[in-house]
Amino acid sequence: MEYAIGMRSPGILTAGRQLGKERSNEYGFRDNPIENGRPDQVADDLPESIRNRLLNLDLNSISPEDLRYLAGTLYWEGYISADAGGELGLYHLDHPGPMNLANWIDEATATLNSGDLAEYPVAIRSYQAGIDAARGIWQLVEYLNGRLLDVQA
């Protein structure tokens, strides 16, 4: 039996390399990660299976289980960090019903900015990674559905 083991290694001048300097992903990052990435660049090399899942998501009412499964896939595929995957993947433990991802981004940002987590640097890091990934997912879904303009162009 043969085994092939590999790890992604993003190019030197890519968003994936920059994100890898700040956060970890044991499987390696893509050149264009969703977390802290640009939606137009992410969309260019997004696998069809992930593209279809994102196009069918209702981010105004996503179940925590769907978010957990999506976060796991995006982490495994090198689109988000371990911190972001953990933050989004554990949401279901405290919140059993559907969530509005935009509201969660706002609430998590408010919590982060409130100073309540000042003594918990790991929580701050996880919250920020989760916010960055959720914002990236939101922007990518909007871009794929033609509702987000490319302001970089």
Backbone torsions as a table, in degrees:
resi	resn	phi	psi	omega
1	MET	NA	135.7	179.2
2	GLU	-107.5	145.5	176.9
3	TYR	-124.6	141.1	173.9
4	ALA	-117.8	123.8	179.6
5	ILE	-118.7	131.1	-179.9
6	GLY	-147.1	165.9	177.5
7	MET	-141.6	140.7	177.3
8	ARG	-70.7	144.7	174.2
9	SER	-137.7	107.8	-177.1
10	PRO	-66.8	154.9	177.9
11	GLY	-59.9	160.7	-173.2
12	ILE	-61.1	-44.7	-175.9
13	LEU	-104.4	45.6	-176.9
14	THR	-116.6	163.2	176.0
15	ALA	-63.7	-32.3	178.1
16	GLY	-64.8	-39.2	177.8
17	ARG	-66.7	-41.9	179.4
18	GLN	-63.2	-44.6	178.9
19	LEU	-63.5	-37.3	178.9
20	GLY	-63.5	-23.8	176.3
21	LYS	-75.6	-24.9	-176.4
22	GLU	-98.4	-36.0	-174.3
23	ARG	-139.2	163.0	-176.5
24	SER	-106.7	153.5	168.4
25	ASN	-147.8	112.2	-174.6
26	GLU	-61.6	-18.7	-179.5
27	TYR	-97.2	-2.3	-179.3
28	GLY	87.3	150.9	-180.0
29	PHE	-93.1	155.4	169.6
30	ARG	-75.3	163.6	174.5
31	ASP	-60.4	-37.1	-178.5
32	ASN	-121.5	84.8	179.8
33	PRO	-75.2	158.9	176.1
34	ILE	-72.7	-40.7	179.5
35	GLU	-70.3	118.5	-178.0
36	ASN	62.8	21.4	-179.9
37	GLY	-104.2	175.4	176.0
38	ARG	-98.8	127.4	-175.3
39	PRO	-56.4	-38.2	-178.7
40	ASP	-65.8	-37.6	179.0
41	GLN	-73.9	-38.4	177.9
42	VAL	-63.1	-42.6	-176.7
43	ALA	-63.7	-27.9	-177.3
44	ASP	-60.8	-37.7	-178.0
45	ASP	-122.0	24.4	179.4
46	LEU	-73.1	127.2	177.2
47	PRO	-58.8	146.0	-176.6
48	GLU	-59.0	-36.8	-178.9
49	SER	-64.3	-41.7	178.7
50	ILE	-72.1	-40.2	177.8
51	ARG	-56.6	-46.8	-179.7
52	ASN	-63.9	-40.2	177.7
53	ARG	-63.0	-42.9	-179.4
54	LEU	-67.4	-38.1	179.4
55	LEU	-65.5	-26.2	-178.6
56	ASN	-95.3	4.8	-179.5
57	LEU	-83.7	139.6	170.2
58	ASP	-105.0	97.3	-175.8
59	LEU	-73.2	-7.8	174.9
60	ASN	-83.3	-14.5	-179.9
61	SER	-156.5	73.2	-179.4
62	ILE	-102.7	136.5	178.9
63	SER	-73.9	146.3	178.1
64	PRO	-58.6	-31.5	178.4
65	GLU	-68.2	-41.1	176.5
66	ASP	-64.2	-39.4	178.3
67	LEU	-65.0	-41.7	178.6
68	ARG	-62.1	-45.4	179.9
69	TYR	-64.8	-42.4	178.3
70	LEU	-63.7	-45.1	179.5
71	ALA	-60.3	-41.7	178.0
72	GLY	-62.2	-42.8	178.7
73	THR	-64.7	-45.6	-178.5
74	LEU	-65.8	-35.5	175.9
75	TYR	-65.7	-50.5	-179.6
76	TRP	-58.3	-37.6	-177.5
77	GLU	-85.4	-0.9	174.4
78	GLY	85.3	22.1	-179.4
79	TYR	-96.8	-20.7	178.0
80	ILE	-137.8	163.2	-178.2
81	SER	-82.1	169.1	176.6
82	ALA	-62.9	-39.0	178.6
83	ASP	-62.6	-45.1	179.9
84	ALA	-66.0	-43.8	178.8
85	GLY	-60.3	-40.5	178.0
86	GLY	-67.5	-43.6	-179.4
87	GLU	-63.0	-47.3	-179.4
88	LEU	-74.2	-32.1	-178.4
89	GLY	-75.1	-24.0	-178.4
90	LEU	-94.8	-3.0	-177.5
91	TYR	-56.1	-36.0	-176.1
92	HIS	-63.6	-20.1	-178.3
93	LEU	-68.4	-32.2	-178.0
94	ASP	-106.0	-13.7	-173.4
95	HIS	-134.3	99.0	-174.3
96	PRO	-75.5	-23.2	-174.8
97	GLY	-97.1	176.1	179.2
98	PRO	-60.7	153.7	-179.2
99	MET	-127.5	156.8	172.3
100	ASN	-100.6	115.9	-173.9
101	LEU	-63.4	-36.9	178.6
102	ALA	-64.1	-42.0	177.5
103	ASN	-64.1	-39.3	178.9
104	TRP	-63.3	-41.5	178.4
105	ILE	-59.3	-46.1	179.9
106	ASP	-63.6	-44.9	-179.6
107	GLU	-65.7	-42.8	179.7
108	ALA	-66.3	-38.4	177.4
109	THR	-64.8	-42.2	177.8
110	ALA	-62.3	-42.2	178.1
111	THR	-62.6	-43.6	179.8
112	LEU	-63.8	-41.9	-177.9
113	ASN	-78.6	-14.5	-176.9
114	SER	-71.6	-22.2	-176.8
115	GLY	88.6	-3.4	-178.7
116	ASP	-63.5	-22.6	-177.4
117	LEU	-100.6	11.7	-173.6
118	ALA	-54.5	-31.3	-178.4
119	GLU	-91.2	5.3	-176.4
120	TYR	-126.2	78.6	-175.6
121	PRO	-61.4	-31.0	178.4
122	VAL	-68.1	-40.2	177.8
123	ALA	-65.0	-40.8	178.5
124	ILE	-60.3	-47.0	-179.8
125	ARG	-61.7	-42.6	179.9
126	SER	-67.1	-44.5	178.8
127	TYR	-59.2	-47.1	-177.6
128	GLN	-63.5	-41.8	178.0
129	ALA	-63.8	-42.9	178.2
130	GLY	-62.1	-42.6	178.2
131	ILE	-62.7	-46.3	-179.5
132	ASP	-61.7	-41.6	179.6
133	ALA	-69.6	-44.6	179.6
134	ALA	-62.0	-42.0	177.7
135	ARG	-63.0	-41.0	177.9
136	GLY	-64.5	-41.5	177.0
137	ILE	-62.2	-47.1	-179.2
138	TRP	-58.5	-49.6	-178.5
139	GLN	-64.3	-37.9	179.4
140	LEU	-66.4	-43.6	177.8
141	VAL	-62.0	-43.1	178.0
142	GLU	-63.0	-41.6	179.0
143	TYR	-63.9	-46.7	-178.8
144	LEU	-63.4	-30.2	179.1
145	ASN	-90.5	6.1	176.7
146	GLY	75.3	20.0	-178.2
147	ARG	-105.9	1.5	-179.3
148	LEU	-126.2	123.2	178.1
149	LEU	-80.8	149.0	176.7
150	ASP	-83.3	100.1	-177.8
151	VAL	-76.5	-13.0	179.0
152	GLN	-80.4	-21.1	-174.9
153	ALA	-70.2	NA	NA
